[in-house]
Amino acid sequence: MDPSRWDFLKLTSAVVDFHTVKPRILTQNRIAALCNIALAAVIGCTIAVADEPASFDQLAVQYERDIRPLFRQYCLDCHVSPEPEGDLDLEQFTMLTEVRRATKTWLKVDEMLAIGEMPPEDSEQPSPEQRKRIRGWLQR
């Protein structure tokens, strides 16, 4: 057999082998890709369920049980009627429905807590954990 013909047959055989193997590799890759997509979907659904927002009933309970006592302890000495500091009367917010009506006020409270403006330096300060708890609740 002519050597150039032999090279041609080897090359042709390699091409044929390549084409017969390739679909199997693509199939395996597709299966792997589909498994990854399915896994991502399951993880995504799990994260979505875990991050589900609290209901208004849960927020109301948290406000009354956890947050309002902290405001009483650290804020109401100054921010109470009849002449509240900064025209901010926090005593009026006895229930979640009242808190929800004053979104801008609570955004400002969160901002002041974040930058350390409130409570003032010469006042009793919440612990870092308490400050984090208040801010976390406000941001919900």
C-alpha positions in Angstrom: 0.0 0.0 0.0 1.2 3.4 -0.9 2.5 5.3 2.3 0.5 8.4 1.5 -2.6 6.3 1.2 -1.9 4.8 4.5 -1.6 8.3 6.1 -4.8 9.2 4.5 -6.6 6.1 6.0 -5.1 6.8 9.5 -6.3 10.4 9.2 -9.8 9.4 8.0 -10.0 6.8 10.8 -9.1 9.4 13.3 -11.7 11.8 12.0 -14.3 9.0 12.1 -13.3 8.1 15.6 -13.4 11.7 16.6 -17.0 12.1 15.2 -18.2 8.9 16.8 -16.8 9.8 20.2 -17.8 13.4 20.2 -21.6 12.8 20.5 -21.0 10.6 23.5 -18.9 13.3 25.1 -21.5 16.0 24.3 -24.2 13.8 25.8 -22.2 13.4 29.0 -21.6 17.1 29.1 -25.3 17.8 28.6 -26.2 15.4 31.4 -23.6 17.1 33.7 -25.0 20.5 32.7 -28.6 19.5 33.3 -27.6 18.1 36.7 -25.9 21.4 37.5 -28.9 23.4 36.5 -31.2 21.1 38.6 -28.9 21.5 41.6 -28.8 25.3 41.2 -32.6 25.3 41.0 -32.9 23.3 44.2 -30.4 25.5 46.0 -32.0 28.6 44.7 -35.4 27.5 46.0 -34.0 26.6 49.4 -32.3 30.0 49.7 -35.6 31.7 48.6 -37.5 29.8 51.3 -34.9 30.6 53.9 -34.9 34.3 53.1 -38.7 34.6 53.0 -39.7 37.8 54.6 -41.3 37.7 58.0 -45.0 38.2 58.2 -46.5 41.3 59.7 -47.6 39.3 62.7 -44.0 38.1 63.3 -42.7 41.6 62.9 -45.3 43.0 65.3 -44.3 40.4 67.9 -40.6 41.1 67.4 -41.2 44.8 67.7 -43.1 44.5 71.0 -40.9 41.8 72.5 -37.4 42.7 71.2 -37.2 46.2 69.7 -39.5 48.5 71.6 -37.9 47.7 75.0 -34.5 48.7 73.5 -36.0 52.0 72.3 -37.5 52.5 75.8 -34.1 51.9 77.4 -31.9 53.9 75.0 -34.1 56.5 73.2 -37.2 57.5 75.2 -35.2 59.7 77.7 -34.8 62.2 74.9 -37.4 61.3 72.2 -40.6 61.6 74.1 -43.5 64.1 74.3 -44.1 67.0 75.0 -40.8 68.3 73.6 -38.8 65.5 72.0 -35.3 66.0 70.8 -35.1 66.6 67.0 -38.9 66.6 66.9 -38.8 62.8 67.0 -41.3 61.4 69.4 -40.6 57.6 69.5 -43.1 57.1 72.3 -46.0 57.4 69.7 -44.9 54.1 68.0 -46.6 51.6 70.3 -47.6 49.2 67.5 -46.2 48.0 64.2 -49.0 49.7 62.3 -47.8 53.0 63.6 -44.2 52.2 62.7 -45.2 51.2 59.2 -47.0 54.6 58.6 -43.7 56.5 59.3 -41.2 54.8 57.0 -39.1 58.0 56.5 -38.8 58.4 60.2 -37.5 54.9 60.7 -35.1 55.1 57.7 -33.6 58.2 59.5 -33.5 56.3 62.8 -31.6 53.5 61.0 -29.2 55.9 59.4 -28.5 57.6 62.8 -27.8 54.2 64.4 -25.6 53.2 61.5 -23.3 56.2 61.7 -23.3 56.2 65.5 -25.1 59.6 65.9 -27.7 58.1 68.2 -27.7 57.6 71.0 -25.4 60.6 71.6 -21.9 59.8 73.1 -22.9 61.1 76.6 -25.9 58.7 76.8 -26.1 55.0 77.6 -25.2 53.0 74.5 -26.7 49.8 73.2 -24.2 46.9 72.9 -23.1 46.2 69.3 -25.4 43.1 69.3 -28.4 45.2 70.4 -27.6 47.9 67.8 -27.3 45.1 65.1 -30.6 43.7 66.3 -32.4 47.0 66.0 -30.9 47.8 62.6 -31.7 44.3 61.3 -35.3 44.7 62.4 -35.6 48.2 60.9 -34.3 46.9 57.6 -36.9 44.2 57.3 
